[in-house]
Amino acid sequence: MDMKNRVALVTGASRGIGRATAKLFAAEGAAVAVNYLQSESAARVVVEEITNAGGKAMAVRADVRDEAQVRAMVAEVELTLGPLDILVSNAAIGFLVKPFTKFTWDEFQAKLNGELKSIFFCCQAVLPGMTERGSGSIIAISSTLSRHSSPGFIAHSTAKSGLDAFVRSLAEEVGPFGVRVNVVAPGLTLTDATAWLPEEQKAMIGDMAPLKRVALPEDIAGAVLAIASDNSRFITGCYIPVSGGLLML
Ligand SMILES: NC(=O)c1ccc[n+]([C@@H]2O[C@H](COP(=O)([O-])OP(=O)(O)OC[C@H]3O[C@@H](n4cnc5c(N)ncnc54)[C@H](OP(=O)(O)O)[C@@H]3O)[C@@H](O)[C@H]2O)c1
């Protein structure tokens, strides 16, 4: 997938979809920055697995909701690995699952703020370099819940819809500078974030998909790699659901 000599930053790569993405990018030849917030030892294990397999990686701590930390992270990554070619904005911003009437504004706003701050700060930090070099690929990890809502998920759906709109607008703006911006939207994926869901519910959702199962993190990573690579060089502003066909647009 032509990832040799590429430098990628994957946010929230200590676990789940980010971890699978970092490992796949590295296996395809990219030098990868593994961002984490709290799981330092897990992030170090990801880096160790990559380097033991002959790849290049570094771990870098930053809360993606904090502008100064994001700027420091990008500066450290570019100093260590070189100019960034790819940003995968993946870090999972937590949210409450409950009926709308039970939400306070502060709870709702925390999710909107977190989701939008993370993409805003990460893009502001990487874009000056990408536009100057005339190339770059940004992939934002949204959710099929941004297009197909589910009871209780109003904060998540609203925040991810904002993320989708942000990506479309940014793709318009930075396309003329050679930078592509796309959304990969996973359906239900087996990670720590979904471990709380009852097994019967996961099985039921899997059964509704034409491909008859829910996703593994590696399924999402494969789609992210495909969109990041030059094979997708004429794709920008797109929303790609990765849900085994459960969400078709
Ligand atoms: N799993 C699903 O079914 C599903 C479906 C649709 C969309 N998604 C999206 O896919 C993405 C990844 O989700 P996941 O299921 O892989 O989550 P996960 O397994 O719970 O992992 C979350 C990752 O995000 C990191 N993180 C959380 N807050 C952070 C912050 N403020 N700054 C930096 N890193 C932070 C965590 O780092 P530490 O552990 O180091 O703190 C961890 O590496 C998210 O954007 C999520 O909304 C997931």
Ligand as a Chemical Component Dictionary entry (heavy atoms), coordinates in Angstrom:
data_LIG
# 
_chem_comp.id                   LIG 
_chem_comp.type                 NON-POLYMER 
_chem_comp.pdbx_formal_charge   0 
_chem_comp.three_letter_code    LIG 
# 
loop_
_chem_comp_atom.comp_id 
_chem_comp_atom.atom_id 
_chem_comp_atom.alt_atom_id 
_chem_comp_atom.type_symbol 
_chem_comp_atom.charge 
_chem_comp_atom.model_Cartn_x 
_chem_comp_atom.model_Cartn_y 
_chem_comp_atom.model_Cartn_z 
_chem_comp_atom.pdbx_ordinal 
LIG N1  N1  N 0  -15.753 0.380  18.974 1  
LIG C1  C1  C 0  -16.802 0.722  18.237 2  
LIG O1  O1  O 0  -17.812 -0.007 18.140 3  
LIG C2  C2  C 0  -16.794 2.011  17.468 4  
LIG C3  C3  C 0  -17.848 2.246  16.569 5  
LIG C4  C4  C 0  -17.884 3.437  15.858 6  
LIG C5  C5  C 0  -16.875 4.360  16.026 7  
LIG N2  N2  N 1  -15.862 4.112  16.902 8  
LIG C6  C6  C 0  -14.817 5.135  17.028 9  
LIG O2  O2  O 0  -13.545 4.533  16.842 10 
LIG C7  C7  C 0  -12.566 5.266  17.577 11 
LIG C8  C8  C 0  -11.759 4.311  18.448 12 
LIG O3  O3  O 0  -12.623 3.657  19.346 13 
LIG P1  P1  P 0  -12.231 2.287  20.061 14 
LIG O4  O4  O 0  -13.459 1.481  20.149 15 
LIG O5  O5  O -1 -11.035 1.696  19.422 16 
LIG O6  O6  O 0  -11.858 2.813  21.529 17 
LIG P2  P2  P 0  -11.054 2.115  22.726 18 
LIG O7  O7  O 0  -10.711 0.713  22.414 19 
LIG O8  O8  O 0  -11.839 2.428  23.946 20 
LIG O9  O9  O 0  -9.681  2.949  22.755 21 
LIG C9  C9  C 0  -9.733  4.293  22.990 22 
LIG C10 C10 C 0  -8.396  4.924  22.657 23 
LIG O10 O10 O 0  -8.551  6.359  22.675 24 
LIG C11 C11 C 0  -7.578  6.899  23.542 25 
LIG N3  N3  N 0  -8.053  8.159  24.115 26 
LIG C12 C12 C 0  -9.219  8.400  24.783 27 
LIG N4  N4  N 0  -9.313  9.699  25.111 28 
LIG C13 C13 C 0  -8.184  10.292 24.656 29 
LIG C14 C14 C 0  -7.700  11.621 24.675 30 
LIG N5  N5  N 0  -8.428  12.610 25.226 31 
LIG N6  N6  N 0  -6.504  11.883 24.111 32 
LIG C15 C15 C 0  -5.766  10.884 23.534 33 
LIG N7  N7  N 0  -6.181  9.613  23.468 34 
LIG C16 C16 C 0  -7.370  9.310  24.023 35 
LIG C17 C17 C 0  -7.295  5.820  24.568 36 
LIG O11 O11 O 0  -6.022  6.061  25.130 37 
LIG P3  P3  P 0  -5.594  5.626  26.640 38 
LIG O12 O12 O 0  -6.120  4.255  26.883 39 
LIG O13 O13 O 0  -4.095  5.716  26.557 40 
LIG O14 O14 O 0  -6.166  6.658  27.573 41 
LIG C18 C18 C 0  -7.323  4.566  23.676 42 
LIG O15 O15 O 0  -6.100  4.396  23.012 43 
LIG C19 C19 C 0  -13.339 6.326  18.356 44 
LIG O16 O16 O 0  -13.283 7.561  17.661 45 
LIG C20 C20 C 0  -14.750 5.788  18.385 46 
LIG O17 O17 O 0  -15.737 6.794  18.526 47 
LIG C21 C21 C 0  -15.794 2.960  17.625 48 
# 
loop_
_chem_comp_bond.comp_id 
_chem_comp_bond.atom_id_1 
_chem_comp_bond.atom_id_2 
_chem_comp_bond.value_order 
_chem_comp_bond.pdbx_ordinal 
LIG N1  C1  SING 1  
LIG C1  O1  DOUB 2  
LIG C1  C2  SING 3  
LIG C2  C3  SING 4  
LIG C2  C21 DOUB 5  
LIG C3  C4  DOUB 6  
LIG C4  C5  SING 7  
LIG C5  N2  DOUB 8  
LIG N2  C6  SING 9  
LIG N2  C21 SING 10 
LIG C6  O2  SING 11 
LIG C6  C20 SING 12 
LIG O2  C7  SING 13 
LIG C7  C8  SING 14 
LIG C7  C19 SING 15 
LIG C8  O3  SING 16 
LIG O3  P1  SING 17 
LIG P1  O4  DOUB 18 
LIG P1  O5  SING 19 
LIG P1  O6  SING 20 
LIG O6  P2  SING 21 
LIG P2  O7  DOUB 22 
LIG P2  O8  SING 23 
LIG P2  O9  SING 24 
LIG O9  C9  SING 25 
LIG C9  C10 SING 26 
LIG C10 O10 SING 27 
LIG C10 C18 SING 28 
LIG O10 C11 SING 29 
LIG C11 N3  SING 30 
LIG C11 C17 SING 31 
LIG N3  C12 SING 32 
LIG N3  C16 SING 33 
LIG C12 N4  DOUB 34 
LIG N4  C13 SING 35 
LIG C13 C14 SING 36 
LIG C13 C16 DOUB 37 
LIG C14 N5  SING 38 
LIG C14 N6  DOUB 39 
LIG N6  C15 SING 40 
LIG C15 N7  DOUB 41 
LIG N7  C16 SING 42 
LIG C17 O11 SING 43 
LIG C17 C18 SING 44 
LIG O11 P3  SING 45 
LIG P3  O12 DOUB 46 
LIG P3  O13 SING 47 
LIG P3  O14 SING 48 
LIG C18 O15 SING 49 
LIG C19 O16 SING 50 
LIG C19 C20 SING 51 
LIG C20 O17 SING 52 
# 
